[in-house]
Amino acid sequence: MEFDAIVIGAGQAGPPLAVRLAGSGRKTALIERKLLGGTCVNVGCIPTKTLIASARAAHVARNASEYGVVVLGETRVDMARVKARKDAVVRESIEGLRTWFAKTPNLTVIYGHARFEGPKRLRVNDRTLEAPDIFLDVGARAAARGIEGLDSVQYFDNSSMMDVDFLPEHLLIVGGSYIGLEFAQMYRRFGSRVTVIEMGPRLIGREDEDVSAEVHAILEREGIEFKLGSKCLRVSRDRTGVRVRNSCEKGDEEVTGSHLLIATGRIPNTSDLGLAEAGVATDERGFITVDDELRTNVPGIWALGEANGRGAFTHTSYNDYEIVAANLLDGDKRRVSDRIAIYALFIDPPLGRVGMSEAEVRKSGRKALVAKMPMKRVGRARERGETQGFMKVLVDEESKHFLGAALLGIEGDEVIHSIADLMYARAPYTVMQRAVHVHPTVSELVPTLLGKLEPLK
Ligand SMILES: Cc1cc2nc3c(=O)[nH]c(=O)nc-3n(C[C@H](O)[C@H](O)[C@H](O)COP(=O)(O)OP(=O)(O)OC[C@H]3O[C@@H](n4cnc5c(N)ncnc54)[C@H](O)[C@@H]3O)c2cc1C
């Protein structure tokens, strides 16, 4: 079968791109081997944030008395109903995609695994498909790394966790980074005992030490247990579940639990794509090599989303779609290098992050200003009784442009965008310092925070 364009992967970049290509009059195929919506919709952002909402409801109910609200009896979580609610939200998103595709002329959705047979030719099931332009949005999957004995035990990853409709008695989570910590707080709030086992010396090692320490303290206050510096892990079956042993550095240390979740990182879905047949280059970790406009080394083949190694988020995948569509269809030159790093860790309270960390600013050697304020100073946080965390901003001393920010506290995942927008506008921080913000909000205190800027020592 011949098409004008083929898109592989119905994750975050694939669907909007396929619809745009079809809308431009190109006969387009969208190939998906598993589930419409890919990681984010089925086993990533949407289901986890839906589960986090249930966990927060339980947390609020348990702490209702602090607000003068009387909840009679013990707060219990019905995990089957929690899962059913999550499934319904996911189903709605998938249905939305299905309807969208069905009403798009020129678009054919094909289910099956795609594999290159040549630079312009793919095999899907028993069919050969050809197109002059091919777009890869094949995403990534969980990688269980650096742990001995995994073959001998049953364990969950972020995908299989989505089928859980019961309360694990004691959940062991290997991996103290973004995915692991979101699951940790969620299951602790559902009622499980939770132990996080992290190989590094601290949680979310990519963040500044003060951010990492405060996240640790927030989670510890909720009763989550931590084993840090667990570098030499070996897992085995135990009479009551699973045993994780760390046998280097600190001497032998072990913890047993009822269930095990591995959250140790992700690898791109590129090893079974036949990239060599098409001559498409990857880096040593399997990510597809792309230029600033997301073209691979082979003319007529682009790579978008997590598999190109230029971002590991839904918003970066979607932005990849915007970049390719703008360059190809709108004559609007957009580039990946124009993108500013932004993301959130959705524990409660969340961490909103943009731009450089303090450590990165220091490493860059530039002259910078820094300001930090505890959330206890924020009226909105005190009124809500949620004062954990802090806000930290970094600006360039000379240009007065924001360099980065870490907002760890309520609404930090929303407020971060006002800083990001000024960064995109290349406006100095003084614009925000003089702006009038609504009282009483978290945003209101950001201009006050900016008034505290002082040289980064
Ligand atoms: C637990 C968890 C929570 C997350 N939370 C967030 C969050 O809150 N915010 C955020 O921004 N990001 C979050 N992410 C990351 C986000 O889900 C991903 O970055 C995003 O889904 C990547 O989109 P993508 O289009 O690159 O790939 P995917 O969404 O993975 O889509 C790739 C698609 O390609 C298909 N495919 C692969 N190979 C082939 C082939 N050969 N033939 C046919 N089809 C193929 C796959 O089946 C898949 O459907 C989370 C991830 C996880 C795991």
The ligand as a Gaussian input file, in Angstrom:
#p B3LYP/6-31G(d) Opt

LIG

0 1
 C        4.117000       6.568000      35.258000
 C        4.369000       7.709000      34.336000
 C        3.885000       8.954000      34.620000
 C        4.117000      10.015000      33.757000
 N        3.633000      11.242000      34.084000
 C        3.865000      12.284000      33.251000
 C        3.337000      13.562000      33.555000
 O        2.673000      13.763000      34.563000
 N        3.583000      14.574000      32.688000
 C        4.313000      14.395000      31.541000
 O        4.524000      15.347000      30.787000
 N        4.828000      13.176000      31.236000
 C        4.615000      12.129000      32.052000
 N        5.101000      10.897000      31.731000
 C        5.881000      10.747000      30.484000
 C        4.946000      10.673000      29.264000
 O        3.966000       9.686000      29.466000
 C        5.743000      10.357000      28.025000
 O        6.842000      11.217000      27.936000
 C        4.912000      10.512000      26.758000
 O        3.801000       9.642000      26.778000
 C        5.769000      10.218000      25.559000
 O        4.979000      10.303000      24.436000
 P        5.498000       9.697000      23.062000
 O        4.539000      10.124000      22.023000
 O        6.915000      10.050000      22.873000
 O        5.485000       8.122000      23.265000
 P        4.333000       7.133000      23.744000
 O        3.240000       7.848000      24.411000
 O        5.010000       6.060000      24.493000
 O        3.760000       6.560000      22.395000
 C        4.500000       5.698000      21.568000
 C        3.521000       4.757000      20.863000
 O        4.206000       4.078000      19.809000
 C        3.770000       2.731000      19.779000
 N        4.827000       1.961000      19.113000
 C        6.096000       1.790000      19.542000
 N        6.798000       1.065000      18.649000
 C        5.935000       0.776000      17.633000
 C        6.073000       0.054000      16.415000
 N        7.231000      -0.478000      16.033000
 N        4.982000      -0.069000      15.609000
 C        3.787000       0.489000      15.975000
 N        3.622000       1.190000      17.112000
 C        4.691000       1.337000      17.921000
 C        3.578000       2.387000      21.243000
 O        2.704000       1.280000      21.391000
 C        2.981000       3.684000      21.797000
 O        1.579000       3.688000      21.735000
 C        4.868000       9.812000      32.563000
 C        5.348000       8.537000      32.245000
 C        5.108000       7.496000      33.113000
 C        5.628000       6.142000      32.745000

